[in-house]
Amino acid sequence: MAMKITDDCSACGVCVDECDVNHAISEGDPIYVIDPNKCTECKGLAPAPKCQAVCPVEAIVKAD
């Protein structure tokens, strides 16, 4: 499973620097996007997805 960024994204970019795995987060138009083929939910690196913890608008959720 991967994380995804919802339309609530404010495009602040803080999540990009938190992504340590394969640069899974990139700038989209108009919001940031997570590549589900690259996202590992930070398994083995952190107890929870690091991007989700820093998102100021809580726009990062688990993908369905």
matplotlib code that plots the C-alpha trace (Angstrom):
import matplotlib.pyplot as plt

x = [0.0, 1.1, 0.3, -1.6, -2.0, -5.6, -7.0, -6.6, -2.9, -1.7, 1.4, 3.7, 6.3, 7.4, 6.6, 9.1, 12.1, 10.8, 10.6, 13.8, 12.6, 13.1, 11.9, 8.3, 6.8, 7.0, 5.4, 2.2, -0.2, -1.5, -0.7, 2.1, 1.7, 3.0, 4.1, 2.5, 5.1, 7.9, 6.2, 7.0, 5.1, 8.6, 8.4, 11.7, 12.7, 10.2, 7.2, 4.8, 5.0, 7.2, 5.5, 2.1, 3.6, 4.8, 1.8, 0.3, -3.1, -3.3, -3.7, -1.6, -3.6, -3.3, -4.3, -7.3]
y = [0.0, 3.6, 7.0, 9.6, 13.3, 14.6, 17.8, 19.5, 19.8, 23.5, 22.8, 23.9, 21.3, 20.2, 16.6, 16.4, 16.8, 14.1, 11.5, 9.4, 6.6, 6.9, 10.5, 9.2, 12.7, 15.2, 18.5, 18.1, 20.6, 22.1, 19.8, 17.4, 13.8, 10.5, 7.8, 4.6, 2.4, 4.2, 4.9, 2.3, 4.2, 4.5, 0.9, 0.0, 3.7, 5.2, 4.0, 5.9, 7.7, 10.7, 12.8, 12.4, 13.6, 16.9, 17.8, 21.0, 20.4, 16.6, 16.0, 12.8, 9.6, 5.9, 5.1, 2.9]
z = [0.0, -0.6, 0.6, -1.5, -1.3, -1.3, -2.9, 0.5, -0.3, 0.1, -2.1, 0.6, -0.2, 3.3, 2.5, -0.3, 2.0, 4.3, 1.6, 1.9, -0.4, -4.2, -4.4, -4.3, -3.9, -6.7, -7.7, -9.6, -10.9, -8.8, -5.8, -4.9, -5.9, -4.5, -6.9, -5.5, -7.2, -5.2, -1.9, 0.9, 3.7, 5.3, 6.4, 8.1, 8.3, 10.6, 12.8, 10.5, 7.1, 7.6, 5.0, 6.8, 10.1, 8.7, 6.5, 8.0, 6.4, 7.0, 3.2, 3.2, 3.7, 2.9, -0.6, -1.1]

ax = plt.figure().add_subplot(projection="3d")
ax.plot(x, y, z, "-o")
ax.set_aspect("equal")
plt.show()
